[in-house]
């Protein structure tokens, strides 16, 4: 898990101090959607229990535009841009 995108993102969010806001699982498809937040930054994780390698992450930029997270760098860039605008 540590080398996968899922593992790298979870290691980073734990280090930063993100909190899990909500988690919803669909019973028939075994898909869980988790909402994480820190300060004013939010992102979602869609996790398939049967295929964990297919985890998907989505966040939104300061203008509300959807950003598909394909790497940890995508998530970090969106996060630091959001935090920098709090001043």
Backbone as JSON Lines, residues from 0, in Angstrom:
{"i":0,"aa":"X","n":[0.82,-1.2,0.0],"ca":[0.0,0.0,0.0],"c":[0.86,1.25,0.0]}
{"i":1,"aa":"X","n":[2.03,1.21,0.6],"ca":[2.86,2.41,0.75],"c":[3.31,2.98,-0.59]}
{"i":2,"aa":"X","n":[3.47,2.16,-1.62],"ca":[3.93,2.64,-2.91],"c":[2.81,3.06,-3.84]}
{"i":3,"aa":"X","n":[1.58,2.73,-3.51],"ca":[0.45,3.08,-4.37],"c":[0.06,4.54,-4.14]}
{"i":4,"aa":"X","n":[-0.69,5.08,-5.08],"ca":[-1.2,6.45,-4.93],"c":[-2.02,6.55,-3.66]}
{"i":5,"aa":"X","n":[-2.86,5.56,-3.41],"ca":[-3.69,5.52,-2.22],"c":[-2.83,5.61,-0.96]}
{"i":6,"aa":"X","n":[-1.79,4.83,-0.89],"ca":[-0.91,4.81,0.28],"c":[-0.16,6.11,0.46]}
{"i":7,"aa":"X","n":[0.37,6.67,-0.63],"ca":[1.12,7.94,-0.54],"c":[0.22,9.07,-0.07]}
{"i":8,"aa":"X","n":[-1.0,9.12,-0.61],"ca":[-1.93,10.18,-0.2],"c":[-2.32,10.02,1.26]}
{"i":9,"aa":"X","n":[-2.6,8.81,1.69],"ca":[-2.99,8.61,3.09],"c":[-1.84,8.9,4.05]}
{"i":10,"aa":"X","n":[-0.62,8.59,3.68],"ca":[0.52,8.95,4.53],"c":[0.63,10.47,4.65]}
{"i":11,"aa":"X","n":[0.43,11.18,3.53],"ca":[0.54,12.64,3.53],"c":[-0.58,13.28,4.34]}
{"i":12,"aa":"X","n":[-1.83,12.83,4.15],"ca":[-2.93,13.46,4.87],"c":[-2.83,13.22,6.37]}
{"i":13,"aa":"X","n":[-2.28,12.08,6.76],"ca":[-2.06,11.83,8.19],"c":[-0.97,12.76,8.74]}
{"i":14,"aa":"X","n":[0.07,13.0,7.95],"ca":[1.15,13.88,8.39],"c":[0.69,15.33,8.51]}
{"i":15,"aa":"X","n":[-0.18,15.78,7.6],"ca":[-0.68,17.16,7.63],"c":[-1.7,17.33,8.75]}
{"i":16,"aa":"X","n":[-2.53,16.32,8.97],"ca":[-3.55,16.42,10.01],"c":[-4.96,16.55,9.48]}
{"i":17,"aa":"X","n":[-5.21,16.04,8.28],"ca":[-6.56,16.05,7.74],"c":[-7.48,15.24,8.64]}
{"i":18,"aa":"X","n":[-8.75,15.6,8.62],"ca":[-9.75,14.87,9.39],"c":[-10.78,14.28,8.43]}
{"i":19,"aa":"X","n":[-11.25,13.11,8.8],"ca":[-12.32,12.47,8.04],"c":[-13.64,13.1,8.48]}
{"i":20,"aa":"X","n":[-14.34,13.72,7.54],"ca":[-15.59,14.39,7.85],"c":[-16.78,13.43,7.74]}
{"i":21,"aa":"X","n":[-16.78,12.61,6.69],"ca":[-17.86,11.65,6.52],"c":[-17.39,10.48,5.67]}
{"i":22,"aa":"X","n":[-18.13,9.4,5.79],"ca":[-17.83,8.2,5.03],"c":[-19.14,7.5,4.73]}
{"i":23,"aa":"X","n":[-19.38,7.2,3.46],"ca":[-20.62,6.53,3.06],"c":[-20.27,5.35,2.19]}
{"i":24,"aa":"X","n":[-20.89,4.21,2.47],"ca":[-20.63,2.99,1.7],"c":[-21.93,2.51,1.05]}
{"i":25,"aa":"X","n":[-21.83,2.18,-0.24],"ca":[-22.97,1.56,-0.91],"c":[-22.85,0.05,-0.71]}
{"i":26,"aa":"X","n":[-23.88,-0.55,-0.23],"ca":[-23.84,-1.96,0.12],"c":[-23.69,-2.88,-1.09]}
{"i":27,"aa":"X","n":[-24.42,-2.59,-2.14],"ca":[-24.44,-3.5,-3.27],"c":[-23.17,-3.44,-4.12]}
{"i":28,"aa":"X","n":[-22.41,-2.38,-4.05],"ca":[-21.22,-2.27,-4.89],"c":[-19.93,-2.22,-4.09]}
{"i":29,"aa":"X","n":[-20.03,-2.19,-2.78],"ca":[-18.85,-2.13,-1.89],"c":[-17.95,-0.94,-2.2]}
{"i":30,"aa":"X","n":[-18.56,0.18,-2.48],"ca":[-17.81,1.41,-2.77],"c":[-18.01,2.37,-1.61]}
{"i":31,"aa":"X","n":[-16.9,2.92,-1.14],"ca":[-16.94,3.87,-0.03],"c":[-16.47,5.23,-0.53]}
{"i":32,"aa":"X","n":[-17.2,6.27,-0.19],"ca":[-16.81,7.64,-0.5],"c":[-16.5,8.33,0.82]}
{"i":33,"aa":"X","n":[-15.27,8.84,0.92],"ca":[-14.85,9.52,2.15],"c":[-14.57,10.98,1.85]}
{"i":34,"aa":"X","n":[-14.97,11.84,2.78],"ca":[-14.75,13.28,2.66],"c":[-13.75,13.69,3.73]}
{"i":35,"aa":"X","n":[-12.61,14.25,3.31],"ca":[-11.57,14.71,4.22],"c":[-11.49,16.24,4.16]}
{"i":36,"aa":"X","n":[-11.09,16.85,5.27],"ca":[-10.93,18.3,5.28],"c":[-9.8,18.72,6.19]}
{"i":37,"aa":"X","n":[-9.27,19.9,5.9],"ca":[-8.28,20.58,6.73],"c":[-8.45,22.06,6.47]}
{"i":38,"aa":"X","n":[-8.77,22.82,7.52],"ca":[-9.04,24.26,7.37],"c":[-10.15,24.46,6.35]}
{"i":39,"aa":"X","n":[-9.83,25.07,5.21],"ca":[-10.85,25.32,4.18],"c":[-10.7,24.4,2.98]}
{"i":40,"aa":"X","n":[-9.81,23.44,3.06],"ca":[-9.56,22.54,1.92],"c":[-10.28,21.2,2.14]}
{"i":41,"aa":"X","n":[-10.99,20.76,1.13],"ca":[-11.74,19.51,1.17],"c":[-11.38,18.65,-0.03]}
{"i":42,"aa":"X","n":[-11.39,17.35,0.16],"ca":[-11.29,16.45,-0.99],"c":[-12.01,15.15,-0.69]}
{"i":43,"aa":"X","n":[-12.3,14.43,-1.76],"ca":[-13.06,13.19,-1.68],"c":[-12.23,12.02,-2.19]}
{"i":44,"aa":"X","n":[-12.47,10.88,-1.55],"ca":[-11.84,9.64,-1.99],"c":[-12.95,8.64,-2.3]}
{"i":45,"aa":"X","n":[-12.87,8.03,-3.46],"ca":[-13.81,6.98,-3.85],"c":[-13.0,5.69,-3.85]}
{"i":46,"aa":"X","n":[-13.35,4.78,-2.96],"ca":[-12.57,3.57,-2.74],"c":[-13.43,2.35,-2.97]}
{"i":47,"aa":"X","n":[-12.97,1.45,-3.83],"ca":[-13.68,0.21,-4.14],"c":[-13.04,-0.92,-3.35]}
{"i":48,"aa":"X","n":[-13.82,-1.54,-2.46],"ca":[-13.3,-2.6,-1.6],"c":[-12.76,-3.78,-2.41]}
{"i":49,"aa":"X","n":[-13.41,-4.08,-3.53],"ca":[-13.0,-5.21,-4.37],"c":[-11.77,-4.9,-5.21]}
{"i":50,"aa":"X","n":[-11.56,-3.62,-5.51],"ca":[-10.44,-3.2,-6.35],"c":[-9.78,-1.95,-5.75]}
{"i":51,"aa":"X","n":[-9.05,-2.1,-4.65],"ca":[-8.47,-0.92,-3.99],"c":[-7.48,-0.14,-4.86]}
{"i":52,"aa":"X","n":[-6.91,-0.78,-5.86],"ca":[-5.99,-0.08,-6.76],"c":[-6.7,0.93,-7.64]}
{"i":53,"aa":"X","n":[-8.02,0.88,-7.67],"ca":[-8.82,1.82,-8.47],"c":[-9.3,3.02,-7.65]}
{"i":54,"aa":"X","n":[-8.69,3.28,-6.54],"ca":[-9.09,4.44,-5.73],"c":[-8.97,5.7,-6.55]}
{"i":55,"aa":"X","n":[-9.94,6.6,-6.36],"ca":[-9.93,7.88,-7.08],"c":[-10.06,8.99,-6.06]}
{"i":56,"aa":"X","n":[-9.36,10.08,-6.31],"ca":[-9.38,11.24,-5.44],"c":[-9.79,12.45,-6.27]}
{"i":57,"aa":"X","n":[-10.62,13.31,-5.68],"ca":[-11.08,14.52,-6.34],"c":[-11.04,15.65,-5.33]}
{"i":58,"aa":"X","n":[-10.55,16.81,-5.78],"ca":[-10.6,18.0,-4.93],"c":[-11.06,19.17,-5.81]}
{"i":59,"aa":"X","n":[-11.18,20.32,-5.21],"ca":[-11.66,21.49,-5.92],"c":[-10.7,22.65,-5.68]}
{"i":60,"aa":"X","n":[-10.45,23.44,-6.72],"ca":[-9.57,24.59,-6.55],"c":[-10.33,25.74,-5.91]}
{"i":61,"aa":"X","n":[-9.66,26.86,-5.75],"ca":[-10.26,28.02,-5.08],"c":[-11.48,28.57,-5.81]}
{"i":62,"aa":"X","n":[-11.61,28.26,-7.09],"ca":[-12.72,28.76,-7.89],"c":[-13.84,27.73,-8.02]}
{"i":63,"aa":"X","n":[-13.7,26.6,-7.34],"ca":[-14.73,25.57,-7.38],"c":[-14.6,24.6,-8.54]}
{"i":64,"aa":"X","n":[-13.51,24.7,-9.28],"ca":[-13.29,23.8,-10.4],"c":[-12.81,22.45,-9.9]}
{"i":65,"aa":"X","n":[-13.35,21.38,-10.47],"ca":[-12.99,20.02,-10.08],"c":[-11.58,19.67,-10.58]}
{"i":66,"aa":"X","n":[-10.79,19.07,-9.68],"ca":[-9.45,18.62,-10.03],"c":[-9.37,17.13,-9.75]}
{"i":67,"aa":"X","n":[-9.15,16.34,-10.8],"ca":[-8.92,14.91,-10.61],"c":[-7.48,14.74,-10.16]}
{"i":68,"aa":"X","n":[-7.29,14.03,-9.08],"ca":[-5.96,13.86,-8.5],"c":[-5.33,12.6,-9.09]}
{"i":69,"aa":"X","n":[-4.29,12.8,-9.91],"ca":[-3.59,11.68,-10.53],"c":[-2.27,11.38,-9.85]}
{"i":70,"aa":"X","n":[-1.85,12.27,-8.97],"ca":[-0.6,12.08,-8.23],"c":[-0.7,12.84,-6.91]}
{"i":71,"aa":"X","n":[0.2,12.52,-6.02],"ca":[0.26,13.24,-4.75],"c":[0.57,14.71,-4.99]}
{"i":72,"aa":"X","n":[1.37,15.0,-6.0],"ca":[1.72,16.38,-6.32],"c":[0.49,17.2,-6.71]}
{"i":73,"aa":"X","n":[-0.45,16.6,-7.43],"ca":[-1.7,17.31,-7.78],"c":[-2.45,17.75,-6.53]}
{"i":74,"aa":"X","n":[-2.57,16.83,-5.58],"ca":[-3.28,17.14,-4.34],"c":[-2.53,18.17,-3.51]}
{"i":75,"aa":"X","n":[-1.21,18.05,-3.42],"ca":[-0.41,19.0,-2.65],"c":[-0.48,20.4,-3.25]}
{"i":76,"aa":"X","n":[-0.41,20.49,-4.57],"ca":[-0.47,21.8,-5.24],"c":[-1.8,22.48,-4.97]}
{"i":77,"aa":"X","n":[-2.9,21.74,-5.08],"ca":[-4.22,22.31,-4.82],"c":[-4.34,22.72,-3.36]}
{"i":78,"aa":"X","n":[-3.83,21.9,-2.46],"ca":[-3.89,22.2,-1.03],"c":[-3.11,23.47,-0.69]}
{"i":79,"aa":"X","n":[-1.87,23.56,-1.13],"ca":[-1.05,24.73,-0.78],"c":[-1.55,26.01,-1.45]}
{"i":80,"aa":"X","n":[-2.15,25.89,-2.63],"ca":[-2.76,27.07,-3.26],"c":[-3.94,27.54,-2.43]}
{"i":81,"aa":"X","n":[-4.75,26.62,-1.96],"ca":[-5.91,26.96,-1.14],"c":[-5.47,27.58,0.17]}
{"i":82,"aa":"X","n":[-4.51,26.99,0.84],"ca":[-4.02,27.51,2.14],"c":[-3.37,28.88,1.98]}
{"i":83,"aa":"X","n":[-2.67,29.1,0.86],"ca":[-2.0,30.38,0.65],"c":[-2.99,31.52,0.49]}
{"i":84,"aa":"X","n":[-4.22,31.23,0.11],"ca":[-5.22,32.28,-0.11],"c":[-5.98,32.63,1.18]}
{"i":85,"aa":"X","n":[-5.63,32.01,2.28],"ca":[-6.3,32.32,3.55],"c":[-5.85,33.63,4.17]}
{"i":86,"aa":"X","n":[-4.75,34.16,3.74],"ca":[-4.2,35.39,4.34],"c":[-5.08,36.58,4.13]}
